Amino acid sequence: MGIVERKERQRKEVRDSILESAWKLVNEDGWQSLSIRKIADAIEYSVPVVYDHFENKEAILSEFNRQGFKLLGDKVKEAKLANTTAATQLEAIAFAYWDFAFEHKEYYQLMYGLGMPSCESLTKVPELTAFIDVFHTTIAELLKEGGAEQENVWMKVHSFWSMLHGLVSINLMAPPAGHMGLSAEEMNRLILTDFITGFLKGLGK
């Protein structure tokens, strides 16, 4: 291995170590408390070394944001491909999204820490674009099946995403208690199913 290759490998190892330590700190103390100083102490390097790989804390959070949307995008795409009709695909996508939010709370809270991603984010984060495309193609197909393909697909996508995120956020902040002999998880599933049913009806399904 040449000198250049060795340096590149060492640089990647340090970068990976920074991200690994940062993620550990996020899991322990929450992403709001993350700092460059804490990361440097954790990896036993100086602060300038961390800055040599990441411009600031926001750059590290942006990397985690990218990773989160990549993971979420893979989950919803897998759910879509496992179903054959647009209606069942949308339901599977919603449940995959829901499961991701609770299985990867740290990622989800970071991804939406500043609210819903903006249109500008879509152009800067390819992983976010790929994730949204799963929503878009599915809803566009549903509108086409219902003879309303000229409707504003993006408006429907934003409505679906916003309502789904809202349900998740409410449950992350204050999980509901069980009701009518059902567990909290069973209640959540019923609520999510009711939302999907109502949304599909709005699309003429």
C-alpha positions as CSV (number, residue, x, y, z in Angstrom):
1,M,0.0,0.0,0.0
2,G,1.4,3.4,-1.0
3,I,1.7,6.5,1.2
4,V,-1.3,8.2,-0.4
5,E,-3.5,5.1,0.0
6,R,-2.4,4.7,3.6
7,K,-3.1,8.3,4.5
8,E,-6.6,8.0,2.9
9,R,-7.3,4.9,4.9
10,Q,-6.1,6.6,8.1
11,R,-8.2,9.6,7.4
12,K,-11.3,7.5,6.8
13,E,-10.6,5.6,10.0
14,V,-10.5,8.9,12.0
15,R,-13.7,10.1,10.3
16,D,-15.5,6.9,11.1
17,S,-14.3,7.1,14.7
18,I,-15.6,10.6,15.0
19,L,-19.0,9.6,13.7
20,E,-19.1,6.5,15.9
21,S,-18.3,8.4,19.0
22,A,-20.7,11.2,18.1
23,W,-23.5,8.7,17.7
24,K,-22.7,7.1,21.0
25,L,-22.9,10.5,22.7
26,V,-26.2,11.2,20.9
27,N,-27.7,7.9,22.2
28,E,-26.5,8.6,25.7
29,D,-27.3,12.3,26.1
30,G,-29.4,13.4,23.1
31,W,-28.3,15.1,20.0
32,Q,-28.9,18.6,21.5
33,S,-26.0,18.1,23.9
34,L,-23.5,17.0,21.3
35,S,-20.4,19.2,21.0
36,I,-17.1,19.1,19.2
37,R,-15.2,19.1,22.5
38,K,-17.1,16.0,23.8
39,I,-16.4,14.2,20.5
40,A,-12.7,15.1,20.7
41,D,-12.5,13.9,24.3
42,A,-14.3,10.6,23.4
43,I,-11.9,9.7,20.6
44,E,-8.9,11.1,22.5
45,Y,-7.9,13.5,19.8
46,S,-7.5,17.2,19.8
47,V,-10.4,19.5,18.8
48,P,-8.6,20.6,15.6
49,V,-8.5,17.0,14.4
50,V,-12.3,16.9,14.6
51,Y,-12.6,20.2,12.7
52,D,-10.2,18.8,10.1
53,H,-12.9,16.3,9.2
54,F,-16.1,18.3,9.9
55,E,-16.5,22.0,9.7
56,N,-18.7,22.2,12.8
57,K,-21.2,20.2,14.8
58,E,-23.9,20.9,12.2
59,A,-21.9,19.1,9.6
60,I,-21.8,16.0,11.8
61,L,-25.6,16.3,12.3
62,S,-26.1,16.7,8.6
63,E,-24.2,13.4,8.0
64,F,-26.5,11.7,10.5
65,N,-29.5,13.3,8.9
66,R,-28.4,11.9,5.5
67,Q,-27.8,8.4,7.0
68,G,-31.3,8.6,8.7
69,F,-33.1,9.4,5.5
70,K,-31.1,6.7,3.6
71,L,-32.2,4.1,6.2
72,L,-35.8,5.3,6.1
73,G,-35.9,5.5,2.3
74,D,-34.6,1.9,2.2
75,K,-37.4,0.8,4.6
76,V,-40.3,2.4,2.8
77,K,-39.0,1.2,-0.6
78,E,-38.7,-2.3,0.6
79,A,-42.3,-2.1,1.9
80,K,-43.5,-0.8,-1.4
81,L,-41.8,-3.5,-3.4
82,A,-43.3,-6.2,-1.2
83,N,-46.8,-5.2,-2.3
84,T,-48.5,-5.3,-5.7
85,T,-51.3,-2.7,-5.7
86,A,-50.8,1.1,-5.0
87,A,-53.3,1.0,-2.2
88,T,-51.6,-1.8,-0.3
89,Q,-48.2,-0.2,-1.1
90,L,-49.2,3.0,0.5
91,E,-50.4,1.2,3.6
92,A,-47.2,-0.8,3.9
93,I,-45.2,2.4,3.4
94,A,-47.0,4.1,6.2
95,F,-46.4,1.2,8.6
96,A,-42.8,1.0,7.6
97,Y,-42.4,4.7,8.3
98,W,-44.1,4.3,11.7
99,D,-41.9,1.4,12.7
100,F,-38.8,3.2,11.7
101,A,-39.7,6.2,13.8
102,F,-40.0,4.0,17.0
103,E,-37.2,1.6,16.2
104,H,-34.8,4.5,15.4
105,K,-36.0,7.3,17.7
106,E,-32.6,9.1,17.8
107,Y,-32.4,9.2,14.1
108,Y,-36.0,10.3,13.7
109,Q,-35.7,13.1,16.3
110,L,-32.6,14.4,14.7
111,M,-34.1,14.2,11.2
112,Y,-37.1,16.3,12.2
113,G,-35.4,18.4,14.9
114,L,-36.0,21.6,12.9
115,G,-39.4,20.6,11.6
116,M,-40.4,19.2,8.2
117,P,-37.6,19.2,5.6
118,S,-37.9,22.1,3.2
119,C,-37.9,22.1,-0.6
120,E,-34.3,23.3,-0.5
121,S,-33.4,20.2,1.5
122,L,-34.7,18.0,-1.3
123,T,-32.2,19.5,-3.7
124,K,-29.2,19.1,-1.2
125,V,-29.8,15.7,0.2
126,P,-30.2,12.9,-2.4
127,E,-31.2,10.4,0.2
128,L,-34.2,12.6,1.1
129,T,-35.2,13.0,-2.5
130,A,-35.1,9.2,-2.9
131,F,-37.3,8.7,0.2
132,I,-39.9,11.2,-1.0
133,D,-39.9,9.7,-4.4
134,V,-41.4,6.5,-2.9
135,F,-44.3,8.5,-1.6
136,H,-44.7,10.5,-4.8
137,T,-44.7,7.6,-7.2
138,T,-47.2,5.6,-5.1
139,I,-49.6,8.5,-4.6
140,A,-49.3,9.5,-8.3
141,E,-50.4,6.0,-9.2
142,L,-53.3,6.1,-6.9
143,L,-54.5,9.4,-8.4
144,K,-54.1,7.9,-11.9
145,E,-56.2,4.9,-10.9
146,G,-58.9,7.2,-9.6
147,G,-58.9,9.3,-12.8
148,A,-57.5,12.3,-11.0
149,E,-53.9,12.3,-12.3
150,Q,-54.1,16.0,-13.0
151,E,-54.4,16.8,-9.3
152,N,-51.4,18.3,-7.5
153,V,-49.5,15.2,-6.5
154,W,-47.1,17.2,-4.4
155,M,-49.9,18.6,-2.3
156,K,-51.2,15.1,-1.6
157,V,-47.6,13.9,-0.8
158,H,-47.2,16.7,1.6
159,S,-50.5,16.0,3.3
160,F,-49.8,12.3,3.7
161,W,-46.3,13.0,5.0
162,S,-47.4,15.7,7.4
163,M,-50.3,13.7,8.9
164,L,-48.1,10.6,9.2
165,H,-45.3,12.7,10.9
166,G,-47.9,14.3,13.2
167,L,-49.2,11.0,14.4
168,V,-45.7,9.8,15.1
169,S,-44.7,13.0,16.9
170,I,-47.7,12.9,19.2
171,N,-46.8,9.3,20.2
172,L,-43.2,10.1,20.6
173,M,-44.0,12.9,23.0
174,A,-47.0,11.3,24.9
175,P,-47.7,7.7,24.0
176,P,-51.4,6.9,24.5
177,A,-52.6,4.4,27.1
178,G,-54.5,1.3,26.1
179,H,-58.2,1.6,25.6
180,M,-61.2,-0.7,25.3
181,G,-59.1,-3.7,26.3
182,L,-56.5,-2.9,23.7
183,S,-52.8,-2.2,24.4
184,A,-51.2,1.1,23.4
185,E,-49.5,-0.6,20.5
186,E,-52.8,-2.0,19.3
187,M,-54.5,1.3,19.6
188,N,-51.7,3.0,17.6
189,R,-52.1,0.5,14.8
190,L,-55.9,1.1,14.7
191,I,-55.3,4.8,14.6
192,L,-52.8,4.5,11.8
193,T,-55.0,2.2,9.8
194,D,-57.9,4.6,10.2
195,F,-55.7,7.5,8.9
196,I,-54.7,5.4,5.9
197,T,-58.2,4.4,5.1
198,G,-59.4,8.0,5.3
199,F,-56.5,9.2,3.1
200,L,-57.2,6.5,0.5
201,K,-60.9,7.5,0.4
202,G,-59.8,11.1,-0.3
203,L,-57.9,9.7,-3.3
204,G,-61.1,8.0,-4.6
205,K,-60.0,4.5,-3.4
